[in-house]
């Protein structure tokens, strides 16, 4: 079996093993990987989260000469299937049709996980000539948003801290070298509760929350500036409150997601939201002040194109005859987590895809040889071999 055929076979087996975040047990998909790795005598170990469950696998290939370690990272958990009746094939199909691997996780990111396993197997046979070492993180807790595999890897006292990470998200035309950060919070808006038919009933919590939504959406955000090409963005993502028809609601909870930038960070985002809440409480008083509870925060990041590992990946793509541009992504990714730890990361260069997180997800296998060659070339350059 050729190297590419071996990678595709592993990817098919992974797609056929459901690993939806928060739904499926990750044991079976990790077992598929463990069987493959054991058969090739690749050293690996399971990583465990704070609650004791397995959150990923870590493969380590130690070089024969001293030097920095580098890491490849791909997730093996997936988004849910959504409306299965809307799919034209089974979400766990794993079939190859007209050059496309079909099924949930084919694009994000089981094909990349299989490819990275293949690269590790090849390098295992020439480890003596490598400087430092290569770690391959197969993250089984990425789509939850908890990034449990990455956290466990960074917390593992046995693992060498990587000098940089290349994350295997799909997309053939771009190397993602940055992303907006985020600041998220829930906002509890209060009001005096009472009967909806009473003459004395004032604006309920939902009405007050609606005013707060307007204040938030009318707040001025700065434009993009400097080397970071995207502006910040505010979105009210949820609204929950009230019950039935006869009660003036006393509480309404909003969810707010603010995408941050180096020039408008988490502190700026929180100040903006607190200012809007204070203005609401002055304009439309209530028995209790509006309460803001931050729930998540990631810094924005952007890796310079001449800094590793971005430079190695871009140079490898050019050497393989591909025209690839660096990109700063609007959504956040594991690169944001790594940036917060001071670890530079790229977050995407892979095969073409369709249906990502949606219906009929699939990945283009015609792109696999070139993508495989680019990552292999980049890793060997970073490890001081060619």
N, C-alpha and C positions, 0 to 999 in steps of 0.2 A: 504494500500500500504506500503510495506517495505521501509526502509530508502534507500536502494540501488536502488530499483525500482523507487522511487521518484526522486532520482538523475538522473537516466537514462532518465526518462520522461522529466525532465527539460532540460537535455543536448540535447535530440532529438528536442525539441521545439526551442532551441537556434540555432542548426545547420540548421533548416528549415527556419530560419530568416536570410537572407543574410546580412552580415556586413563587406563587403570587404573594407579595408582601402582606403580612398580617393575616393571611388566609391559609396557606399551605405550610406543612412541616418542611423545614429546610434539610432535614436529614437525608431524604432520598437524593436530592440534587447534589448534595455534598458527597454522598456515597458514589454517585456516578463519576465524579471527579477523582475521588480517592482511588477507585478501582483503576482508572486510567493512569494516574500518577504512580501507583504501586507497580503496575506492569512495566513502567519505564524507569523504575528505581530512582524516582525523583523525591528528594526529601521534602516533606510537608508536615504541617500540623494544623489542627483546628484552632480557631480563635473563639473565645467565649465572651459574651457580654456581661454587663453588671448583674443581670438576673440569672446568669448561669447557662443560658442557651447558646448554642453554636451560632456564630454570626459570620463565619467565613473560614477560608483556608489560606494559609500562608506557605508559599513555596520559596525556598532559599537556595540559591546556587552561589557558593562561595568561590571566588577567584583564587588563583594561585599566587597572586602578587598583591601587595597592599594598595589600597585606593578607596575612593568613596563608593558607597552603595547607591544604586538607583532602583526604582520600582516601576512595575507595570501594574495597572489596577483595572479590573473589570467587574461589574456586578453580575451575580447569577440569580438574584431574586428579580422579580418583574412587577410591572403594573398589573392590576386585575384585568380580566377579560372584557368587562363591560357587557353589552348586550350580545350574548353569544349567537342569538338568532340573526344578527346582522352580518355575521362573518360568512364568507363564501367557502371557507374550509374550517376544519376543527382548529381551535386556538392552540392545541398541543399537537398539531399535525407533524411538524418536523420533516415534512416532505420537501424535496427539491423539484420544482416545476419551472421549466423554461429559464433555468439558471438562477432562480430565487429560492432561498431557504424560507419556508413558511412557518409561522407560529409566533405566539407571544414570547418575547425575549430573543427572537432571532436577531433583531437589530440592536436591542438594548437589554443586555449586551453579551448574550451567550456565545455568539460567534467570536467576538473579541476575546472572551475568556478562553475559548478553545484555542484560538490563535496564540495567545500569550502562553498557554501551556505548551504548545508546540515549540515556541521560541526557547522556553526554559529547558525543554528536553534536548534541543540541539546544543544549547550552551553547556549543559551538563557534561557533554562529551568532550568539550574543549575548555573546561574550567581552568586548567593549569595556566593557560595563556592570558587569562583575564585579570584585570586589576579590580580590586574591591569585590563587589558582588551584585547579584541581581535578585530582587525579591519580586514575587508575583502575588498580589493580593486578589483573591477571589471573594468579593464582598457579598454576603447573603443578607445584608440588612441596609441596603441603599435606598430602595424605593419607599421605605417607611419614612424617609427624611431624617432618621436618626443617625445614619452613617455609622452604624454599629461596627461593621467590619473595619473601617478605616480607624475608628477610635480605638478598637481593641489592638490593632496593629501598632499604632503610635504609643499605646500604653504598655506594650509587651516588652518587658525588661530583657528578654532574650534576643529581640530583634535589633539589628543595627538601624539607626535612624537614617532614612534615605536623604540623599542630597537633592533629589528631585523625583517627581512622579509623572508618568505618562498614563492618562486615563483613556480607556478604549471606547469612548462614545462614538457613534457612527457619523458619517458625513465625509465625502471624498474631497471636496473642494477647499476645505478650511482646516487649519489647525487653531483650535480655540486656546488663546493665551490669556484670557481674563474673563471676568464676569462681574456683573453688578452684585453687590451684597444685598442683604435684606434685614429689615427690622419688622417684627410682627408683634402684635399685641391684641388682647381682648379689651373692650371698653364697656363697662357696666354703666348704663344711664338709668337714673332713678326718677321717680315721680311719686306724688301722693296717690295712693290707690283709692278706689271708691266705686260706686255704682255708675255705670255709663249714662244712666238717665237722670242723675242728680244735677240740680242747678249749680251746685258748688264745685263740681268736678272740673279741674283744670286740665291742661294738656298732659296726656299720659306719657309714659316712658318711650313708647314708640314714636310719638310725635316729637318729643325732645330729641330722640335719636336721629330722626329724619333731619332735624335742623343741624345736628352735629355732622351728619354726612355732608350736607351742603357746605358747612364751614370747612370741612376737610378738603372737599373737592375743589373749593375756590381758593385754597391756600396756594401761595406762589412757591413754586419750586424752581431752583436755578437751572439754567441751560447747561448742556455739556461744555466742559472747559478743559484746557490743557491737553494732556496726552490720552485722557480717558474719553472715549468717543460717545458715550451714552449719558443722557441726563437721568436724574432720579425719577421715580414714578410711584404714585400713591394709588392704591386700590382698596375700596371697602369690599371685603370678600364675603361677609356673612352678616345676617341680621336675625336675631331670635328674640321673641318676646310676646307676651299676651297669651290669653287662653279664653276661648269662647267669645261671647258678644256683650255680656252684661257687666263686665268689670273693666274699669280704667286700669291699664297695666301699670304696675309699680316698678317694673324692671325690664330693660331691653339690652341685650348684649350684641355688640358689633365686633366683627373681626376686621383688622386693618393690616394690610401688607404694603410695606414701603420698600421699594428697591433702591438701595443706596449706592453712592459713588464715593471716590476718595474725597471729593469736595463737599459732599453732603452725607455724613456718616450716621451711625446709629444714634449718637447724641443729638445731632440735628433733627433726625426723624422724631425722636421722643419729645424734644422741645416743641416741635411743630404740633404734635398731637396734644400735648398738655396745654399749649396755648389755646388751641381750638376748644378743648374741654372747659378751660377756665372762662373763655368768652361765653360759652353756652350757659354756664352756671350763673354768670352775671346777667345775661339777657333774659333767661328763663329760669328763675330760681326753683330749686327743688329741696325736699327735706334732707337729702343726702347729696354730697358732691359726686361728680362723675369720677369713677375709679378706673384707672388704667393699669393693666397687668401685662408687662412685656413677656412674651413666650419664646421668642427665638431671635437670634441676631448673628449674622455672618458679615465679615468685612468684604468690601469690594476688593478686587485685585486685578492687576494687569502685569503680565510678565513681558519684559523687553524681549524683542525678537532675537537679540544677540546673546541672551542669557540662556543657560541650560536649564531644563532639557529642550526648550523651544527651538534653540538654534540647531541642535542635532536633528530634530524631527523635520524642520523646514529644509535643512541642507540635504537630508536623506531623500525627501520627496523630490527635490530638484535633481538629485543625482539619478533618480529613477525615471526622470522625464516628465514628472507631474507638475502642473501649475497649481500651486496651493498658496492661499493667502492667510495671513494671521487674522483672527477674529476675536473681538470681545463680545461675549454673549450677554443677552438681556437676562435670562434666567440664571439662578445660582446653581452651583454644582459642588462636587467634593473638592474641587480646586479651591473654593472659598474656605472650607475647613482647613485644608492644608496651608493656605496662605496665612490663616490665623495662627498656625504653628510655625510660621517662618519657613515653610517648605515650598519651593517653586513647583508649579504643575502646569502641564497642558491638559486640556479636558475635551479632547475630541479630534480624532482623525481616523476615519474608518471607511467602511464600504457605504455605498448608496443604500437608501432604505425607503420604505413606505409604511404607513400605518403605525408609526411609533406611538405607543400608548393608546392607539385607537383600534379600528377594525382592520382585519387582514394584515397584520404586521408581517413584514418580510424583509430580507436582506439580500443584496445582490452579490452572488458568489463570483461573478465575473471579475469583480474588483479585488477579490481576496488575494491573488498572487502579488499584485502591486502593493496593497496595504501591508501584507505580511513582509514583503521585501523592505519597505520603508521602515517599519518598526525594527526589523532585524538589523538593518544597517545603522539606525540611530542607536540602538542598544550597544552594538559592537563598538561604535565610535566612543560612546560614553565610558565603556569598560576598557578602552585602550587597546582594542583589537580590530582587525578588519578582514 
